[in-house]
Amino acid sequence: MSRKDSAGTPATVALTRAGVPFTTHAYDHDPSARSFGLEAAEVLGLPPDQVFKTLLVDTGQELAVGIVPVNCTLDLKAIAHALGVKKAEMADPRAAERSSGYVVGGISPIGQKRPLRTVLDETAVLHDRVYVSGGRRGFDIGLSPTDLLTITQAVLADVAR
């Protein structure tokens, strides 16, 4: 990881400060791509189940984060159960951007403006390394699932479908 790459986003700053090893993977984002996550997996030559997307949900009481493989959807009932609430729905994109400090398509689970309760899909631990948004479109970071759990203070649960 070069110094230039590690200084670019709140996510990389947070990882560097915490001493968490990570790799950076920048690519030219295609604005016409239908799926930010699937685009990342394809461009980086990674299996889609190893690249994770960050989704914000609204429980009616708070916003929370769900992290699932890019080839899956977030099971709203399962994340509600994991969070101990009755229901969850996808957060309004503007609310997600305000809360996280990132733009949709570049929301990282790391270095958000406000720490939110986070649930990581349990399939993450099947990999030695997972990839998540680095905080902007066209920029992913790779790290161990254990480090991702620690830095986000996430819980593991079966929340992907």
LUMZA-744053 format. One record per atom (N, C-alpha, C, O): residue number from 0; z negated, x, y; chain; atom name; residue in one letter. Coordinates in steps of 0.05 Angstrom, whole numbers, plus 5000, padded with zeros to 4 digits. Each point is the difference from the previous one (the first is absolute). Layout:
NUM;Z;X;Y;A;CA;a;
...
This chain:
0;5000;5017;4977;A;N;m;
0;5000;4983;5023;A;CA;m;
0;5000;5018;5024;A;C;m;
0;4983;5017;5003;A;O;m;
1;5036;4978;5015;A;N;s;
1;5001;5016;5024;A;CA;s;
1;4981;4989;5021;A;C;s;
1;4993;4976;4998;A;O;s;
2;4999;5040;5020;A;N;r;
2;4982;4991;5022;A;CA;r;
2;5013;4977;5016;A;C;r;
2;4987;4981;5007;A;O;r;
3;5039;5021;4997;A;N;k;
3;5015;4979;5015;A;CA;k;
3;4997;4973;4986;A;C;k;
3;4994;4980;5012;A;O;k;
4;5010;5020;4961;A;N;d;
4;4998;4976;4985;A;CA;d;
4;4972;4988;5000;A;C;d;
4;4997;4976;5002;A;O;d;
5;4983;5041;4997;A;N;s;
5;4973;4990;4997;A;CA;s;
5;4988;4990;5027;A;C;s;
5;4979;4987;4999;A;O;s;
6;5034;5018;5023;A;N;a;
6;4988;4992;5026;A;CA;a;
6;5012;4974;5010;A;C;a;
6;4992;4991;5022;A;O;a;
7;5026;4997;4963;A;N;g;
7;5016;4978;5011;A;CA;g;
7;4988;4972;5001;A;C;g;
7;5008;4985;5018;A;O;g;
8;4973;5008;4965;A;N;t;
8;4991;4973;4999;A;CA;t;
8;4970;4999;4996;A;C;t;
8;4988;5020;4991;A;O;t;
9;4999;4958;5015;A;N;p;
9;4971;4997;4995;A;CA;p;
9;4994;5004;4970;A;C;p;
9;4978;5010;4994;A;O;p;
10;5040;4983;4988;A;N;a;
10;4995;5004;4972;A;CA;a;
10;4999;5029;4992;A;C;a;
10;4981;5008;4986;A;O;a;
11;5037;5008;5024;A;N;t;
11;5000;5028;4993;A;CA;t;
11;4977;5015;5014;A;C;t;
11;4988;5018;4989;A;O;t;
12;5005;4973;5035;A;N;v;
12;4977;5012;5014;A;CA;v;
12;4975;4994;4984;A;C;v;
12;4983;5018;4996;A;O;v;
13;5013;4957;4995;A;N;a;
13;4977;4992;4984;A;CA;a;
13;4998;5016;4974;A;C;a;
13;4978;5010;4993;A;O;a;
14;5044;4993;4994;A;N;l;
14;5000;5016;4975;A;CA;l;
14;4994;5029;5005;A;C;l;
14;4984;5012;4985;A;O;l;
15;5027;4999;5035;A;N;t;
15;4995;5028;5007;A;CA;t;
15;4971;5005;5007;A;C;t;
15;4987;5019;4991;A;O;t;
16;5002;4963;5026;A;N;r;
16;4972;5002;5007;A;CA;r;
16;4981;4998;4976;A;C;r;
16;4979;5013;4999;A;O;r;
17;5028;4970;4982;A;N;a;
17;4984;4995;4976;A;CA;a;
17;5004;5022;4979;A;C;a;
17;4985;5001;4981;A;O;a;
18;5034;5017;5024;A;N;g;
18;5005;5021;4981;A;CA;g;
18;5014;4990;4974;A;C;g;
18;4998;5013;4979;A;O;g;
19;5016;4965;5023;A;N;v;
19;5014;4988;4977;A;CA;v;
19;5028;5013;4998;A;C;v;
19;5015;4999;5019;A;O;v;
20;4991;5012;4957;A;N;p;
20;5027;5011;4997;A;CA;p;
20;5021;4978;4998;A;C;p;
20;4996;4979;4987;A;O;p;
21;5026;5025;5027;A;N;f;
21;5021;4980;5000;A;CA;f;
21;5027;5013;5005;A;C;f;
21;5001;5023;5010;A;O;f;
22;5020;4963;4983;A;N;t;
22;5027;5010;5006;A;CA;t;
22;5013;4980;5019;A;C;t;
22;4994;4976;4999;A;O;t;
23;5025;5034;5017;A;N;t;
23;5014;4982;5018;A;CA;t;
23;5029;4998;4991;A;C;t;
23;5012;5019;4990;A;O;t;
24;5000;4957;5014;A;N;h;
24;5027;4994;4991;A;CA;h;
24;5014;4983;5021;A;C;h;
24;4998;4976;5000;A;O;h;
25;5016;5038;5018;A;N;a;
25;5015;4986;5021;A;CA;a;
25;5028;4995;4991;A;C;a;
25;5012;5016;4986;A;O;a;
26;4999;4961;5022;A;N;y;
26;5028;4994;4994;A;CA;y;
26;5011;4983;5023;A;C;y;
26;4985;4989;5016;A;O;y;
27;5042;5009;4985;A;N;d;
27;5013;4984;5020;A;CA;d;
27;4999;4971;4992;A;C;d;
27;5013;4991;4981;A;O;d;
28;4970;4993;5033;A;N;h;
28;4997;4972;4993;A;CA;h;
28;5026;4985;5009;A;C;h;
28;5010;5004;5022;A;O;h;
29;5000;4979;4960;A;N;d;
29;5023;4983;5006;A;CA;d;
29;4990;4973;5011;A;C;d;
29;4987;4985;4985;A;O;d;
30;5018;5009;5040;A;N;p;
30;4990;4975;5012;A;CA;p;
30;5010;4975;4986;A;C;p;
30;4988;4979;5003;A;O;p;
31;5033;5023;4981;A;N;s;
31;5010;4977;4986;A;CA;s;
31;4988;4997;4972;A;C;s;
31;5006;4981;4985;A;O;s;
32;4976;5037;5007;A;N;a;
32;4987;4998;4974;A;CA;a;
32;4984;4975;4998;A;C;a;
32;4985;4993;5018;A;O;a;
33;5018;4993;4960;A;N;r;
33;4986;4974;4996;A;CA;r;
33;4971;5004;4992;A;C;r;
33;4983;4982;5006;A;O;r;
34;5010;5040;4982;A;N;s;
34;4973;5006;4991;A;CA;s;
34;4993;5028;5008;A;C;s;
34;5012;5019;4990;A;O;s;
35;4968;4984;5027;A;N;f;
35;4992;5027;5009;A;CA;f;
35;4991;5017;4976;A;C;f;
35;5007;5023;4997;A;O;f;
36;4977;4965;4985;A;N;g;
36;4988;5014;4978;A;CA;g;
36;5021;5008;4979;A;C;g;
36;5000;5023;4990;A;O;g;
37;5018;4959;5003;A;N;l;
37;5021;5006;4981;A;CA;l;
37;5019;5021;5011;A;C;l;
37;5010;5017;4985;A;O;l;
38;4994;4982;5041;A;N;e;
38;5017;5020;5013;A;CA;e;
38;4987;5028;4996;A;C;e;
38;5013;5019;4993;A;O;e;
39;4961;4982;5013;A;N;a;
39;4985;5026;4997;A;CA;a;
39;5003;5010;4972;A;C;a;
39;5006;5024;4996;A;O;a;
40;4989;4959;4984;A;N;a;
40;5001;5009;4972;A;CA;a;
40;5028;5011;4993;A;C;a;
40;5003;5021;4988;A;O;a;
41;5017;4965;5021;A;N;e;
41;5028;5008;4994;A;CA;e;
41;5007;5026;5014;A;C;e;
41;5010;5019;4987;A;O;e;
42;4985;4983;5038;A;N;v;
42;5007;5023;5016;A;CA;v;
42;4985;5025;4990;A;C;v;
42;5010;5022;4999;A;O;v;
43;4964;4974;4994;A;N;l;
43;4984;5023;4991;A;CA;l;
43;5003;5006;4970;A;C;l;
43;4989;5020;4990;A;O;l;
44;5027;4963;4996;A;N;g;
44;5005;5005;4972;A;CA;g;
44;4975;4996;4982;A;C;g;
44;4996;5014;4981;A;O;g;
45;4988;4966;5027;A;N;l;
45;4975;4995;4985;A;CA;l;
45;5001;4973;4986;A;C;l;
45;5014;4982;5009;A;O;l;
46;4972;5015;4969;A;N;p;
46;4999;4974;4987;A;CA;p;
46;4985;4980;5018;A;C;p;
46;4980;5007;5012;A;O;p;
47;5030;4968;4991;A;N;p;
47;4988;4981;5018;A;CA;p;
47;4971;4994;4994;A;C;p;
47;4985;4992;5017;A;O;p;
48;5006;5012;4958;A;N;d;
48;4972;4994;4993;A;CA;d;
48;4981;5022;5009;A;C;d;
48;4976;4997;4997;A;O;d;
49;5035;5024;5014;A;N;q;
49;4984;5023;5010;A;CA;q;
49;4998;5000;5031;A;C;q;
49;4984;5015;5011;A;O;q;
50;5032;4968;5001;A;N;v;
50;5001;4997;5029;A;CA;v;
50;4986;4974;5007;A;C;v;
50;5007;4979;4989;A;O;v;
51;4973;5022;5028;A;N;f;
51;4984;4976;5006;A;CA;f;
51;5004;4991;5029;A;C;f;
51;5003;5016;5018;A;O;f;
52;4997;4957;4985;A;N;k;
52;5002;4989;5027;A;CA;k;
52;4973;4989;5008;A;C;k;
52;4983;4993;4984;A;O;k;
53;5013;5007;5042;A;N;t;
53;4975;4991;5013;A;CA;t;
53;5004;4973;5012;A;C;t;
53;5017;4997;5018;A;O;t;
54;4968;4983;4973;A;N;l;
54;5003;4973;5010;A;CA;l;
54;4973;4991;5011;A;C;l;
54;4979;5004;4987;A;O;l;
55;5021;4982;5035;A;N;l;
55;4976;4989;5012;A;CA;l;
55;4998;4970;4994;A;C;l;
55;5020;4986;5002;A;O;l;
56;4957;5006;4990;A;N;v;
56;4995;4971;4995;A;CA;v;
56;4978;4990;5019;A;C;v;
56;4984;5015;5011;A;O;v;
57;5016;4959;4992;A;N;d;
57;4981;4986;5017;A;CA;d;
57;4984;4982;4982;A;C;d;
57;5011;4982;4986;A;O;d;
58;4962;5022;5013;A;N;t;
58;4984;4983;4983;A;CA;t;
58;4989;4976;5015;A;C;t;
58;4985;4983;4988;A;O;t;
59;5021;5015;5037;A;N;g;
59;4989;4979;5017;A;CA;g;
59;4974;5009;5014;A;C;g;
59;4992;4989;5020;A;O;g;
60;4997;5033;4970;A;N;q;
60;4976;5012;5011;A;CA;q;
60;5006;5028;5010;A;C;q;
60;4987;5010;5019;A;O;q;
61;5032;5004;4969;A;N;e;
61;5006;5027;5006;A;CA;e;
61;5028;5008;4990;A;C;e;
61;5011;4985;4983;A;O;e;
62;4999;5036;5027;A;N;l;
62;5024;5012;4988;A;CA;l;
62;4991;5020;4979;A;C;l;
62;4979;5012;5003;A;O;l;
63;5038;4992;4977;A;N;a;
63;4995;5020;4979;A;CA;a;
63;5026;5012;4991;A;C;a;
63;5021;4989;5008;A;O;a;
64;4978;5032;4977;A;N;v;
64;5024;5015;4992;A;CA;v;
64;5003;4998;4970;A;C;v;
64;4981;5003;4984;A;O;v;
65;5044;4992;5007;A;N;g;
65;5008;5001;4972;A;CA;g;
65;5021;5022;4998;A;C;g;
65;5019;5001;5015;A;O;g;
66;4978;5016;4964;A;N;i;
66;5019;5022;4996;A;CA;i;
66;5012;4996;4971;A;C;i;
66;4985;5002;4981;A;O;i;
67;5041;4992;5018;A;N;v;
67;5013;4995;4974;A;CA;v;
67;5026;5015;4998;A;C;v;
67;5011;5008;5020;A;O;v;
68;4999;4996;4955;A;N;p;
68;5026;5013;4997;A;CA;p;
68;5022;4985;5015;A;C;p;
68;4999;4976;5002;A;O;p;
69;5021;5039;5008;A;N;v;
69;5020;4988;5017;A;CA;v;
69;5018;4981;4984;A;C;v;
69;5014;4983;5012;A;O;v;
70;4987;5019;4961;A;N;n;
70;5016;4981;4984;A;CA;n;
70;4984;4976;4991;A;C;n;
70;5009;4985;4983;A;O;n;
71;4968;5011;5029;A;N;c;
71;4983;4977;4993;A;CA;c;
71;4993;4984;5024;A;C;c;
71;5007;5008;5023;A;O;c;
72;4981;4969;4973;A;N;t;
72;4989;4984;5022;A;CA;t;
72;4970;5000;4998;A;C;t;
72;4989;5005;4979;A;O;t;
73;4999;4989;5043;A;N;l;
73;4970;4998;5001;A;CA;l;
73;4992;4972;4991;A;C;l;
73;5009;4980;5011;A;O;l;
74;4974;5019;4969;A;N;d;
74;4990;4975;4990;A;CA;d;
74;4977;4991;5018;A;C;d;
74;4978;5013;5000;A;O;d;
75;5027;4967;5016;A;N;l;
75;4980;4992;5020;A;CA;l;
75;4974;4989;4988;A;C;l;
75;4978;5004;5011;A;O;l;
76;5024;4982;4967;A;N;k;
76;4976;4990;4986;A;CA;k;
76;4984;5024;4989;A;C;k;
76;4975;5000;5002;A;O;k;
77;5039;5019;4987;A;N;a;
77;4986;5024;4989;A;CA;a;
77;4986;5016;5022;A;C;a;
77;4978;5010;4996;A;O;a;
78;5035;4994;5027;A;N;i;
78;4987;5015;5020;A;CA;i;
78;4977;4985;5012;A;C;i;
78;4979;5012;5008;A;O;i;
79;5023;4962;4995;A;N;a;
79;4978;4983;5009;A;CA;a;
79;4976;5004;4982;A;C;a;
79;4977;5003;5009;A;O;a;
80;5028;4996;4965;A;N;h;
80;4979;5003;4980;A;CA;h;
80;4987;5028;5003;A;C;h;
80;4976;5003;4999;A;O;h;
81;5041;5018;5004;A;N;a;
81;4990;5027;5002;A;CA;a;
81;4983;5004;5025;A;C;a;
81;4981;5016;5001;A;O;a;
82;5026;4969;5020;A;N;l;
82;4985;5001;5025;A;CA;l;
82;4976;4981;5001;A;C;l;
82;4983;5001;5018;A;O;l;
83;5015;4982;4962;A;N;g;
83;4977;4981;4998;A;CA;g;
83;5003;4977;5020;A;C;g;
83;4979;4990;5010;A;O;g;
84;5046;5002;4996;A;N;v;
84;5004;4977;5018;A;CA;v;
84;5016;4979;4986;A;C;v;
84;5011;5004;4978;A;O;v;
85;4990;4972;5034;A;N;k;
85;5013;4977;4987;A;CA;k;
85;5030;5003;5000;A;C;k;
85;5014;4993;4980;A;O;k;
86;4997;5017;5042;A;N;k;
86;5030;5002;5001;A;CA;k;
86;5008;5022;5019;A;C;k;
86;4984;5010;5017;A;O;k;
87;5041;4998;4980;A;N;a;
87;5012;5020;5018;A;CA;a;
87;5029;4992;5004;A;C;a;
87;5013;4990;4982;A;O;a;
88;4997;5016;5042;A;N;e;
88;5028;4996;5005;A;CA;e;
88;5010;5025;5015;A;C;e;
88;4984;5015;5011;A;O;e;
89;5042;4988;4989;A;N;m;
89;5011;5023;5013;A;CA;m;
89;4993;4998;5030;A;C;m;
89;5002;4979;5012;A;O;m;
90;4990;5044;5000;A;N;a;
90;4993;5001;5028;A;CA;a;
90;5025;4997;5017;A;C;a;
90;5022;5009;4992;A;O;a;
91;4975;4980;5031;A;N;d;
91;5021;4999;5020;A;CA;d;
91;5008;5029;5006;A;C;d;
91;4983;5017;5005;A;O;d;
92;5043;4989;4995;A;N;p;
92;5009;5028;5005;A;CA;p;
92;4989;5011;5026;A;C;p;
92;4993;5024;5001;A;O;p;
93;5006;4960;5020;A;N;r;
93;4989;5011;5025;A;CA;r;
93;4971;5007;4998;A;C;r;
93;4991;5020;5011;A;O;r;
94;4994;4963;4974;A;N;a;
94;4971;5006;4996;A;CA;a;
94;4997;5025;4983;A;C;a;
94;4982;5016;5005;A;O;a;
95;5036;4988;4975;A;N;a;
95;4999;5024;4984;A;CA;a;
95;5005;5025;5016;A;C;a;
95;4987;5020;4997;A;O;a;
96;5033;4978;5021;A;N;e;
96;5006;5023;5018;A;CA;e;
96;4977;5006;5019;A;C;e;
96;4993;5023;5004;A;O;e;
97;4996;4956;5008;A;N;r;
97;4977;5004;5019;A;CA;r;
97;4976;5013;4986;A;C;r;
97;4988;5018;5010;A;O;r;
98;5006;4972;4966;A;N;s;
98;4977;5009;4985;A;CA;s;
98;5003;5029;4990;A;C;s;
98;4982;5016;5002;A;O;s;
99;5042;4989;4987;A;N;s;
99;5004;5026;4988;A;CA;s;
99;5008;5022;5019;A;C;s;
99;4994;5024;4996;A;O;s;
100;5019;4969;5026;A;N;g;
100;5011;5020;5019;A;CA;g;
100;5027;5010;4991;A;C;g;
100;5011;5019;5013;A;O;g;
101;5000;4970;4966;A;N;y;
101;5026;5008;4990;A;CA;y;
101;5020;4977;5002;A;C;y;
101;4992;4977;5004;A;O;y;
102;5034;5029;4993;A;N;v;
102;5020;4979;5001;A;CA;v;
102;5006;4991;4971;A;C;v;
102;4999;5016;4981;A;O;v;
103;5008;4959;5016;A;N;v;
103;5008;4989;4974;A;CA;v;
103;5023;5018;4988;A;C;v;
103;5018;5007;5015;A;O;v;
104;4979;4999;4960;A;N;g;
104;5020;5018;4988;A;CA;g;
104;4990;5029;5001;A;C;g;
104;5012;5018;4987;A;O;g;
105;4967;4987;5028;A;N;g;
105;4989;5027;5002;A;CA;g;
105;4969;4999;5000;A;C;g;
105;4987;5019;5008;A;O;g;
106;5002;4959;4982;A;N;i;
106;4971;4997;5000;A;CA;i;
106;4989;5017;4977;A;C;i;
106;5007;4996;4976;A;O;i;
107;4977;5023;5031;A;N;s;
107;4987;5017;4980;A;CA;s;
107;4972;4989;4994;A;C;s;
107;4987;4988;5018;A;O;s;
108;5004;5015;4958;A;N;p;
108;4972;4991;4994;A;CA;p;
108;4980;5020;5011;A;C;p;
108;4976;4994;4999;A;O;p;
109;5033;5029;5010;A;N;i;
109;4983;5021;5010;A;CA;i;
109;5002;5003;5030;A;C;i;
109;5021;4998;5011;A;O;i;
110;4956;5006;5002;A;N;g;
110;5000;5005;5029;A;CA;g;
110;5005;4975;5017;A;C;g;
110;5009;5002;5022;A;O;g;
111;4984;4975;4967;A;N;q;
111;5004;4976;5016;A;CA;q;
111;4980;4999;5023;A;C;q;
111;4978;5011;4998;A;O;q;
112;5029;4975;5024;A;N;k;
112;4982;4998;5023;A;CA;k;
112;4973;4989;4993;A;C;k;
112;4979;5010;5009;A;O;k;
113;5021;4969;4974;A;N;r;
113;4975;4988;4991;A;CA;r;
113;4999;5002;4969;A;C;r;
113;5018;4990;4987;A;O;r;
114;4961;5021;5003;A;N;p;
114;4998;5001;4970;A;CA;p;
114;4997;4971;4989;A;C;p;
114;4983;4985;5010;A;O;p;
115;5033;5009;4971;A;N;l;
115;4999;4974;4987;A;CA;l;
115;4993;5003;4971;A;C;l;
115;5006;5020;4988;A;O;l;
116;4982;4959;5000;A;N;r;
116;4996;5000;4971;A;CA;r;
116;5027;5003;4987;A;C;r;
116;5019;4987;5008;A;O;r;
117;4982;5030;4972;A;N;t;
117;5026;5007;4987;A;CA;t;
117;4998;4997;4970;A;C;t;
117;4980;5007;4988;A;O;t;
118;5041;4982;5000;A;N;v;
118;5003;4998;4971;A;CA;v;
118;5025;5014;4992;A;C;v;
118;5022;4993;5009;A;O;v;
119;4975;5026;4973;A;N;l;
119;5023;5015;4989;A;CA;l;
119;5006;4990;4972;A;C;l;
119;4981;4997;4983;A;O;l;
120;5044;4997;5012;A;N;d;
120;5007;4990;4973;A;CA;d;
120;4993;5021;4979;A;C;d;
120;5004;5024;5004;A;O;d;
121;4985;4967;4974;A;N;e;
121;4989;5018;4979;A;CA;e;
121;5022;5018;4987;A;C;e;
121;4993;5020;4988;A;O;e;
122;5032;4972;5015;A;N;t;
122;5021;5017;4988;A;CA;t;
122;5003;5027;5014;A;C;t;
122;5012;5019;4989;A;O;t;
123;4976;4984;5034;A;N;a;
123;5002;5026;5015;A;CA;a;
123;4988;5023;4983;A;C;a;
123;5011;5022;5001;A;O;a;
124;4968;4972;4984;A;N;v;
124;4987;5022;4985;A;CA;v;
124;5017;5009;4976;A;C;v;
124;4992;5019;4986;A;O;v;
125;5030;4968;5008;A;N;l;
125;5018;5008;4978;A;CA;l;
125;5016;5024;5009;A;C;l;
125;5014;5013;4983;A;O;l;
126;4985;4994;5042;A;N;h;
126;5017;5022;5011;A;CA;h;
126;4982;5023;5010;A;C;h;
126;4977;4995;5009;A;O;h;
127;5033;5029;4989;A;N;d;
127;4986;5023;5011;A;CA;d;
127;5001;5000;5030;A;C;d;
127;4982;5009;5014;A;O;d;
128;5040;4980;4997;A;N;r;
128;5005;4999;5029;A;CA;r;
128;5013;4973;5006;A;C;r;
128;5017;4991;4986;A;O;r;
129;4975;4997;5036;A;N;v;
129;5012;4976;5010;A;CA;v;
129;5010;5005;5029;A;C;v;
129;4992;5020;5013;A;O;v;
130;5026;4963;4996;A;N;y;
130;5012;5004;5026;A;CA;y;
130;4996;4974;5016;A;C;y;
130;5004;4978;4990;A;O;y;
131;4987;5026;5035;A;N;v;
131;4996;4977;5018;A;CA;v;
131;5012;5007;5027;A;C;v;
131;5007;5024;5005;A;O;v;
132;4996;4957;5012;A;N;s;
132;5010;5005;5026;A;CA;s;
132;4983;5020;5015;A;C;s;
132;4975;4999;4998;A;O;s;
133;5038;5019;5016;A;N;g;
133;4985;5020;5015;A;CA;g;
133;4995;4991;5029;A;C;g;
133;4988;5015;5015;A;O;g;
134;5020;4961;4992;A;N;g;
134;4993;4989;5026;A;CA;g;
134;5024;4995;5018;A;C;g;
134;4997;4993;5023;A;O;g;
135;5027;5010;4966;A;N;r;
135;5024;4992;5014;A;CA;r;
135;5022;4996;4980;A;C;r;
135;5000;5010;4978;A;O;r;
136;5020;4974;5030;A;N;r;
136;5023;4995;4983;A;CA;r;
136;5014;5026;4995;A;C;r;
136;5005;5016;5018;A;O;r;
137;5002;4989;4956;A;N;g;
137;5014;5024;4993;A;CA;g;
137;4981;5024;4996;A;C;g;
137;5009;5023;5001;A;O;g;
138;4966;4972;4993;A;N;f;
138;4981;5022;4996;A;CA;f;
138;4978;4991;4981;A;C;f;
138;4984;4983;5005;A;O;f;
139;5016;5030;4971;A;N;d;
139;4980;4994;4980;A;CA;d;
139;4983;5025;4995;A;C;d;
139;5008;5022;5006;A;O;d;
140;4968;4973;4983;A;N;i;
140;4983;5022;4992;A;CA;i;
140;4993;4996;4970;A;C;i;
140;4997;4978;4991;A;O;i;
141;5001;5045;4996;A;N;g;
141;4992;4999;4972;A;CA;g;
141;4972;5012;4997;A;C;g;
141;4993;5020;5012;A;O;g;
142;4991;4967;4971;A;N;l;
142;4972;5009;4996;A;CA;l;
142;4990;4989;4973;A;C;l;
142;5013;4982;4989;A;O;l;
143;4965;5028;5002;A;N;s;
143;4989;4990;4974;A;CA;s;
143;4989;4972;5005;A;C;s;
143;4990;4994;5022;A;O;s;
144;5011;4989;4958;A;N;p;
144;4989;4973;5003;A;CA;p;
144;4970;5001;5005;A;C;p;
144;4989;4983;5014;A;O;p;
145;4997;5037;4975;A;N;t;
145;4971;5003;5005;A;CA;t;
145;4995;5006;5029;A;C;t;
145;4982;4989;5012;A;O;t;
146;5034;5028;5000;A;N;d;
146;4997;5006;5029;A;CA;d;
146;5007;4975;5017;A;C;d;
146;4987;4995;5020;A;O;d;
147;5033;4990;4971;A;N;l;
147;5007;4976;5015;A;CA;l;
147;4977;4980;4999;A;C;l;
147;4993;4987;5020;A;O;l;
148;4994;5010;4957;A;N;l;
148;4977;4982;4997;A;CA;l;
148;4977;5009;5018;A;C;l;
148;4988;4984;5014;A;O;l;
149;5007;5042;4986;A;N;t;
149;4978;5011;5016;A;CA;t;
149;5005;4997;5030;A;C;t;
149;4983;4991;5015;A;O;t;
150;5040;5017;4995;A;N;i;
150;5006;5000;5028;A;CA;i;
150;5001;4972;5012;A;C;i;
150;4993;4996;5023;A;O;i;
151;5015;4984;4961;A;N;t;
151;5002;4973;5009;A;CA;t;
151;4975;4983;4992;A;C;t;
151;4997;4977;5009;A;O;t;
152;4985;5035;4976;A;N;q;
152;4977;4986;4989;A;CA;q;
152;5008;4975;4985;A;C;q;
152;4987;4979;5002;A;O;q;
153;5035;5023;4984;A;N;a;
153;5011;4976;4986;A;CA;a;
153;4986;4995;4973;A;C;a;
153;4986;5017;4990;A;O;a;
154;5018;4959;5001;A;N;v;
154;4992;4993;4973;A;CA;v;
154;5025;4997;4983;A;C;v;
154;5021;4992;5011;A;O;v;
155;4977;5013;4964;A;N;l;
155;5023;4996;4981;A;CA;l;
155;4999;4972;4989;A;C;l;
155;4979;4991;4992;A;O;l;
156;5044;4996;5007;A;N;a;
156;5001;4973;4988;A;CA;a;
156;5029;4995;4992;A;C;a;
156;5019;5012;5011;A;O;a;
157;4985;4969;4971;A;N;d;
157;5027;4992;4991;A;CA;d;
157;5010;4979;5021;A;C;d;
157;4994;4976;4997;A;O;d;
158;5020;5034;5023;A;N;v;
158;5009;4982;5021;A;CA;v;
158;5031;4999;5003;A;C;v;
158;5010;4987;5018;A;O;v;
159;5004;5027;4965;A;N;a;
159;5029;5000;5002;A;CA;a;
159;5013;4982;4979;A;C;a;
159;4989;4997;4978;A;O;a;
160;5032;4991;5029;A;N;r;
160;5016;4983;4981;A;CA;r;
160;5029;5008;5001;A;C;r;
160;5016;4988;4986;A;O;r;
